[in-house]
Amino acid sequence: MKSNPKPVFKRGNDLNIPRSTVPPPAARRLPLALALACMSGHALAQFDGSVGPAGEGPVTDAPVVALADFEDPMLFAGRSLICGDVATSGTPIAGNAAGDGNSGEIDISGIPDTATVVSARLYWTVLTDNDEVSETGKTISFAGNVVSGDMVGFAAETPCFTQANTVAWTADVTGLVADPGNGVYAVSGFPGGNNMAGGDFTEGVSLVITYADAAATAKAVVSYEGLAVTNVAGETLNQTLEGFTAGGTVSATWLPVVGNGQVIGASDELLEFVGGAGAVNFDSSLDGGTGAFAAGTCSYLDSGSTQCFWDDDLHDVSAAMSPGDVFADVNYELGADCHSFVAMELAVSVDDAGACGIAGEQVDAACPPTDIWKNHGEYVSCVAHATEEALAGLTCLSEEQLDDISGCVVSERAKSDVGKPNNG
C-alpha cells in the first residue's frame, strides 16, 4: 500500500478481465532454407566466427529444425496508473572485461527532475551448470547494497551456449533509487567471469524504472515476467500484453528485457509489436547493445568474440496503437540468433474512461465483492479508500477529472448489494 501522493506499482494479478479471445497475428515465418543456412555456421551456437568452435567451447548438438513455440510465456506481474513513464538502462556482465566479468555500472538519465520513482526493479540472467536448487546468482550487490533476487524462471537449456541451464532473477530496489531516478548505479557480485566457457556466464543486468511526473500524460504501465529460452531454428514466441485501455492521442512505450542478443546478419530474428493500428517492425534489433556498451564492443579472455549478449531497448510503439485497444501482441521468430526473454513492460496513454476501468479493476482486487463483509458500509468504505489509492498517481489530471473518475468507480459499487443482508 502506498502513502499519498506517491503511487504504488502493484505486483500480482489484479486483472479481473478475461484473456483476449482474439488470436494474435501469426508470426511471419522464416523460410526453411534460411533456417538451414543458419545451422551451417556458428550463428545458432552464438559464435561470431572470429575463432573456431573449440576456442569458444564445444557445441555438442546441432540445433534441430523444428518448432517449440512459446505462447504467452510471461505472466502478468504488476500494473500502475500514473502520470509518468518508464525508463531503463543496462550493462553486460560477462563481456565487461574492465569489471572482470562479474560487475559493471548502470547509467540512468533523461528522467525529468520533477519526477518521483514509483518502482525500480533489477533483472539479470545467468547461464550455469548448476541446478535450480543451487540458486546461482540469487544474491548480488546494487549501489553498495546486498540484494537478494526472486527467481523469474529456470530453464534446463541455454540460448545456444555451452552451459547447461539458464536462470533469471528480479529484485525490487525501489528503496535504493532516489528521486527522480537518474544516476550511475554500481552492480557487482555476479557469478562467473570474463570468459565465454566455464560453469557460469552472467549475460547482463538491467534497471527498469517506472516514474510519476505531473507534467506527463496519464498512462497505464503493465509488467510481465517469465523466462523463455530460444535455441531452435524457426522457434517462435508470441506474448500478449493487456491490462489497459488505450485512450486519447495514443502514445505507447514498449520495454523488453532480453539476453543473448548479438550482431550476426540481416535475419538474426523476426520481431514485431502489433496493436490495433498495425505492426511496428524490430527485426534484428536484438544486437546486444546497451547504454554501457555498444553492440560488438565487448571482449573475453578465452575468445575473440566481441558480442555483448544483453539489450536494454526502449521502443516507441505509438504507431501500432489505436484508441480503445485493450491488448497488444509481441511476435518473435528465431533466425540466426538465440535469446533469453525475461520481462516486458508497456506504458500506454489512457483517457478518463480508461482510467475508470483500470481503477475499478484495482479496487475489485483490493475489495473483492465476493468476500464476506460485515455490512454494505464496510464494503463501500473499502472501495472509497482503494479508489483514492488507485488514482493517487494521476497528478496531471484536474480535480474535476479526478472527481469524475472517482465517481465512476465508487458509484457503481455503492449501488451494489455487496455486504447487504440477504432478504431472499
N, C-alpha and C positions, 0 to 999 in steps of 0.2 A: 504494500500500500504506500501511497506517496503523500507527501505534505505539500499543500499549495505553496507557490504556484507551479512547482516543478512536476511535470507529468511522469508517470511510470511506464516503462516498457514492459508490457505484460508478456510473460513467458508461460507457455502452456496453452492447451486448446480451449480458447474461449469462443470458438467459431460455432455458433448454433445455426449453421447453414449447410444445406446438402452439398455434396461434391457435385461438380458440374456434370450434367448428363450429356453435354456436347463433346464428342470425341475431339481430341487435339488434332490439329492438322498433321497429316502424315509427314514424317521426316523425309527430306529429299534423300534418295538412295545414291550412294557412290556406285558406279559401275563395278561389276565383279572384277573386270580386268584391272582396274585401278587398285583394288584391294590386293589382288595377287601380285601386282607390281610392287606394292609397298612391302610385301613379305620378302621380296628377293634381296633386299638390302638390310641395313641395320635400323631402319626407321622405327619399326614396331618394337625393336629392342632398346629404343631410346638412345641410340648411339649415333653421333653425327658423322661417323666415318673418318675422323681425324686420326684415330689409331684403330688397330684391329680389335675384334671382339674379345680376344684373350686379354688384351690390356684393359678392357672395360670391365671384365668379369664375365664368365661364360653364361650364355643363354642356352639352357638345355633343351627347350622345346620351342619349335616354331609356332607362332600364333595360328590358331585354327580359323579357317574361313567359315564362319558360322555366326548366327545371331543369338545373343543372350540379352535381350532388351531390358532396360531399366524403366519401368513405368512408375512415376511418382516415388522415387527412392527417398526423397526428403519429406519429412513430416513438418507440419505447422509447429513453429516454436515460439512465436510471440507476435504481438501487434501493439502499435501505439498510434494514437490520434493526436496529431500535433500541428502547429505552425512551425515548420522546420524542414529538415532534410537529412541525408545520410552522407557520410564521408568515410574513406578508407585509405590505408596505405599498408604496405607490407615489405618483407625482405626475404630473399632466400637465406637458408641457413647453411646447409652442407656446402653450397657453392661459394660461400663467402670466405675466401682464404684469409682475409685480414682478421676475421673473427674465429679462425681455427675450425670452421665448420660446425661450431656449436653456439654461436652468438651473433648479434647484429644490432641494428638500430632501425626503428620505425619513425619516419618523419611525417607528421600530420600537419597540413597547412590549408589555408583557404576557408576555414570556418569563420563566420562573422564574429567580431569581437564581442558583440552583444548576445551571443548565443549561450545557452546552458546545455550541459551534457545530460541527455535523458538515459542513454545506455551506451556502454563501451564494452565490447567483447573481443577477446582474442580467439583466433582459430589457428591450429597448426597440425601438421601431419608428419608421421614418422613411418618409414619403411623399415621393417625389423624382422629378424629371425626369431625373436621371442614370441611366446604365445600371448593370448589375450589376458590371462591371469597375471602376467608379469607387469602389466600397465606401463609399458615402456613409454617414456616421455610425458608421463602424467604431471610431474612437478617440474616447474621451470622458474625463472626469475623475470619479472616485469618491473621496470622502473625502480629497481633495487628492492623489490618485494617478492617474497616467495609466493608463487601462485600454484594452486592445485587445480587441474582441469577436470572437466566432466567428459566422459567418452562420448563422442558423437557417433562413432561406429568402428567396427573392426572387421576386416576382410582377410580371408586366408588366400590372398593373392596381392600382387602389386601391379602398378601401371608399367609393366614390361621391364622391371628391374630384377636384379638377382636375389634380393631379399625375399623372404617367404610371405610376409604379411604386411598389411597397411593398417595403421590406427590413426584416427582423427580425434582431436581434442578441442574443447572450447572452455573458456573461463570468463566469468563476469569480473571485469576490472573497472567498473563504473566509479567505485570509490577511490581509485588510484589515478583518475584522469580529471584534472581541474578544468573548470570552465575557462574558455569555450571549447577546449579540447586540442587546440594547436600545441605542437611541441615535438621534441625528439625523445623517444622512449627507448631505453636500452632493454634488450631481451637477451637472455643467456641461459645456460644450463640445459641445453637440448642434447639428446643422445647422439652418438656418432661423432664424426669429424669431417675433415676436408677431403673425403675420399668417396668415389662412386661405389666401390665394393666395400665389403665388411658387413658386420652384423646389423648395424643401424645406419640409416640415412635420413636426416630430417630435411624434408623438402623446403619448408618455409613457414612463415607465420604472418598473419595479417591482423591489424586492429581495425575494427568496424565500429564507427560511432554514429549514433542517432542523436541529433541535437534539435533543440527548440529555439526559435527566434521569432519575435513578434513582427519582424519586418518580412518574414517569409509567407508563403501561401499555406493554406490548410492541406495537410496530407495524411493519408493512412500509410503506415510503414509496416509491412508484413515480413516476417522472417521464417525461413525454412532451413532445417538441418537434417543431414543424413549422409552417410558415406556411400559413394558409388565408385567403384574402380573399373575402368575400361581398359581392355587389353586384347580385344578380338577384332580383327578386321571387319568393318561394317557394323560393329556393335552400336546400338542406339540408346539414347536416354531422352525421355520425354518427361518434363516436370511442369505440372500445373500450379500456378501461383494464384491464390484467391484470398478473400477476406477483406475486400474493398468494393466500393462502387465509384468508378472514376467520374469526376464531375468538372464543370466549368470548362475553360480552355485547358485541356488536359496536359499536364506535364508529368513525366514519369522518369525515374532513375532506377536502373537495374544493376545490382551488385552481386556478381558470382564469386565465390571463394573456391579456387581450383588449383590443384597442384599438378606438377609434372609437365607443364607447358614448355614447348621449345620451338625453335625455328627449324623446319625440315624442308618444306617445299610449299607449293601452291595449294595443296589439298591435305594439310595437316588434320583438319577436322571441318565438318559442316556444322554451323552453329547459327541459329536464328531465334529471335524473340518475336512472338506472334501475339497481336492483340486484335481488337475488333476493326481497326483501321488498316491492318495489313502486317507485313513482316519486316523487321529490320535485320539485315544480314551482318553476321560477325564471323564469317568463315575465316579460318586460320588466324584468328585474333589471339588465341591462347599461345603466346610466343615465349612465355617465361619472363616477361619484363615486369619490373616493379618500380616504384619511386626510388628505391635504393640502388637497384641495378637494372640498367637497360638490358634488353634481350641479347643474349650471346656475349655477355661480358664477365661471366663467372669463370672460375678455374678450380682445378682439383690436383691433389698431389699424385694420384695414381692414374691420371687420364689426361689426354689432350683436349677433352671436351670443354667447350665454353658455355654450354647450356646452363640456365639458372633454375629451371623447374619450379617456378612459382609465379603466379599472376595476381595483381591487385587491381583489376579493371573496374571502372565505374562508368556505365554506359547510359547515355541519354536515349530513352526509348519512347519519347513522347509521340513520335510519328506513328507508332504502332497502335496507340490507344485512342479509343473513342469515348465520348461521354456515355455513361451507362454501362461500360464494361465492368464485369464482376470477376473476371479471371483473365489470365494471360498464360501462354504456353512457351516453354523453352524447349527447342528441339535440337538434338546433337547427334552427330554420327562420326564415329572414329574413322579417320582416313589413314594417315601415316604416323599419328602421334597418340600415345596412350595418356590417360589422365586419371586423377583422383578428385572427384567432386565432393565438396564438404558442406557448403551452405549457399544460400541465396537470400538477398533482400530486395524488396521492391517498394519504392516510395512513389505513391500516386496521389495526385491532387484530388480533393473531394469538395463537393458543394454542401450546402446546409442539409439537404435531404440525405446525402450520402453519410454525412456526419451523424445524423439522427439514427440511421440504420446501424452503423458501426457501434455507436454509443449504446444503443439498445441491446446489441448482442453482448457487449461487455457487461452491461447491467444484469442481463439474464444469467450470465456466468457467475456474477457476484451474488445475486439474489435469485436463486433458482425457483421459478414458480411452482415446481413440483415438490419443493421442500415442505415440511410441516411448520407452519407459523403459528404463534400464539393467537394472533388476530390479524386482521387486514391492515391495521395501523402499523404494526411491526414491519410487515412486508413493504408498505409504502415508504416508511422511514428508511429502510434499507435501499430502496430504489432511488430515493432522493439523494442519499449520500453517495451511492455508487455513480449516479449521473453526474454529480459535481466533480467527482474524481475523473470520470471518463472525459469530461470536457475541459479539464484544467489546462491541458496543453494547447488549447486553441486561443492563444493570446493575441492573434492577429484579427480576430473577429470582434465586431461591435457588441455592446451589451444587449442590444436588441436582437442580434442574431443568436447570441448565446441563450437568451430567454426563450426564443422560438424553438431552438433545438432542444433545450431542456424540457419545454412544454411538450414537444413531440414525443420525447422518451417517457416522461413521467405520466402524462395524462392517460395514455393507453393502458398503462399498468395500474394506475389508480382506479380505473373503471372496471378492472377485472374482479373476479370473485376470489382471488387468491387470499387465503387466510380467513375468509368469511365462514361462519357456521354453515354446515350442510343442512339446509331446511327441507331437503327432499325426503 
